[in-house]
Amino acid sequence: MTPPPGRTVAALRLVAMAALMAGGGAVPAAEATKPAKPAAAAKPVGKSARRAPAVPTLPQALPEQIDAAGRVYYGAYECEFNQSVTIAKSEKHAAYVDVRSGKSTWLMKPVLSTTRAVRLEDVKGETLMVQIATKSMLLNVKTARRIVDECVSARQRELIAEAKAAKAAEVAASAAGQAASAPQAAASSAQAPASAAASASSPAFEPAASAASPAASR
């Protein structure tokens, strides 16, 4: 005899509950027959997740490079048009420097030129920073254009002030020397007319006694 529909549903529920309580974690037949959801498609890798270009293998710094690195003016630079540059020692590479301007940073090798200027050469050959006593400039060597110019660090300001003070002292010493020599020049100028007058008032040269008249010698 077929049981009533209500009893059939109740029996199925009891079987399912018994299976769950037994720890088997059985899934009802209706759930088991559902198709699995397709796996989500992999998202494309964004620009931020891409690897940064690898830095080329750098040679160990020689004594000349170490000496040049010691002559670099580190710190912040104020440049024309309200731009700025920052130079810092590289934390990963000894005797190399990191040059930052805007959102760009370059790893550079210090080189001392024959004119005693310091050249910071980009290890990738893209940029160059030239440092002299009074200013620095950042160049793009591929386009032959200046990225920033008229960059001055705190040390360069000190050197500029020292040069101005030395020039002022030189001018003052020259003026003092001219003032000290002025009285002597005036005295020499005053003595010149007196010497000329004395020469004019001296008696004329008289012939010697030996040069007497012919009559007296007879």
For each residue, the residues with C-beta under 8 A, 3 or more apart:
1:
2:
3: 7 8 11
4: 7 8
5: 8 9
6: 9 10
7: 3 4 10 11
8: 3 4 5 11 12
9: 5 6 12 13
10: 6 7 13 14
11: 3 7 8 14 15
12: 8 9 15 16
13: 9 10 16 17
14: 10 11 17 18
15: 11 12 18 19
16: 12 13 19 20 26 28
17: 13 14 20 21
18: 14 15 21 22
19: 15 16 22 24 25 26
20: 16 17 24 25 26
21: 17 18
22: 18 19
23:
24: 19 20
25: 19 20
26: 16 19 20
27: 31 32
28: 16 31 32
29: 32 33
30: 33 34
31: 27 28 34
32: 27 28 29
33: 29 30
34: 30 31
35:
36:
37:
38:
39:
40:
41:
42:
43:
44:
45: 49 50
46: 49 50
47: 50
48:
49: 45 46
50: 45 46 47
51: 54
52:
53:
54: 51
55: 58 107 123
56: 123 124
57:
58: 55 93 96 109 123
59:
60: 94
61: 65 66 69 94 95 96
62: 65 66
63: 66 67
64: 67 68 111 112
65: 61 62 68 69 95 109 110 111
66: 61 62 63 69 70 94 95
67: 63 64 70 71 112
68: 64 65 71 72 110 111 112 118
69: 61 65 66 72 89 95 96 97 110
70: 66 67
71: 67 68 110 112 118
72: 68 69 87 97 110 118 120 131
73: 87 131 136 153 154 155 156
74: 87 88 89 97 153
75: 86 87 153 154 155
76: 84 85 86 153 154
77: 84 85 86 87 136 151 152 153
78: 84 151 152
79: 82 83 84 85 148 149 150 151 152
80: 83 148 149 150 151
81: 148
82: 79
83: 79 80 101 102 148 151
84: 76 77 78 79 101 151
85: 76 77 79 99 100 101 129 136 138 148 151
86: 75 76 77 99 100 101
87: 72 73 74 75 77 97 98 99 100 120 129 153
88: 74 97 98 100
89: 69 74 96 97 98
90: 93 94 96 97 98 107
91:
92:
93: 58 90 96 107
94: 60 61 66 90
95: 61 65 66 69 110
96: 58 61 69 89 90 93 107 108 109 110 123
97: 69 72 74 87 88 89 90 107 108 110 120
98: 87 88 89 90 105 106 107 108
99: 85 86 87 105 106 108 120 127 129 138
100: 85 86 87 88 104 105 106
101: 83 84 85 86 104 138 147 148
102: 83
103:
104: 100 101
105: 98 99 100
106: 98 99 100 122 123 124 126 127
107: 55 90 93 96 97 98 122 123 124
108: 96 97 98 99 120 121 122 123 127 129
109: 58 65 96 120 121 123
110: 65 68 69 71 72 95 96 97 118 119 120 121
111: 64 65 68 118 119 120 121
112: 64 67 68 71 116 117 118 119
113: 116 117 118 119
114:
115:
116: 112 113
117: 112 113 130 131 132
118: 68 71 72 110 111 112 113 130 131
119: 110 111 112 113 128 129 130 131
120: 72 87 97 99 108 109 110 111 128 129 130 131
121: 108 109 110 111 125 128
122: 106 107 108 125 126 127 128 141
123: 55 56 58 96 106 107 108 109
124: 56 106 107
125: 121 122 141 142
126: 106 122 140 141 142
127: 99 106 108 122 138 139 140 141 147
128: 119 120 121 122 138 139 141
129: 85 87 99 108 119 120 136 137 138 139
130: 117 118 119 120 136 137 139
131: 72 73 117 118 119 120 136
132: 117 135 136
133: 156 159 160 163
134: 152 156 159 160 163
135: 132 149 150 151 152 156
136: 73 77 85 129 130 131 132 151 152 153 156
137: 129 130 146 148 149 150 151
138: 85 99 101 127 128 129 146 147 148 149 151
139: 127 128 129 130 144 145 146 147
140: 126 127 143 144 145 146 147
141: 122 125 126 127 128 144
142: 125 126
143: 140
144: 139 140 141
145: 139 140
146: 137 138 139 140 149
147: 101 127 138 139 140
148: 79 80 81 83 85 101 137 138 151
149: 79 80 135 137 138 146
150: 79 80 135 137
151: 77 78 79 80 83 84 85 135 136 137 138 148
152: 77 78 79 134 135 136 156 157 160
153: 73 74 75 76 77 87 136 156 157
154: 73 75 76 157 158
155: 73 75 158 159
156: 73 133 134 135 136 152 153 159 160
157: 152 153 154 160 161
158: 154 155 161 162
159: 133 134 155 156 162 163
160: 133 134 152 156 157 163 164
161: 157 158 164 165
162: 158 159 165 166
163: 133 134 159 160 166 167
164: 160 161 167 168
165: 161 162 168 169
166: 162 163 169 170
167: 163 164 170 171
168: 164 165 171 172
169: 165 166 172 173
170: 166 167 173 174
171: 167 168 174 175
172: 168 169 175 176
173: 169 170 176 177
174: 170 171 177 178
175: 171 172 178 179
176: 172 173 179 180
177: 173 174 180 181
178: 174 175 181 182
179: 175 176 182
180: 176 177 183
181: 177 178 184 185
182: 178 179 185 186
183: 180 186 187
184: 181 187 188
185: 181 182 188 189
186: 182 183 189 190
187: 183 184 190 191
188: 184 185 191 192
189: 185 186 192
190: 186 187 193 194
191: 187 188 194 195
192: 188 189 195 196
193: 190 196 197
194: 190 191 197 198
195: 191 192 198 199
196: 192 193 199 200
197: 193 194 200 201
198: 194 195 201 202
199: 195 196 202
200: 196 197
201: 197 198
202: 198 199
203: 206
204:
205:
206: 203
207: 211
208: 211
209: 212
210:
211: 207 208
212: 209 216 217
213: 216 217
214: 217 218
215: 218
216: 212 213
217: 212 213 214
218: 214 215
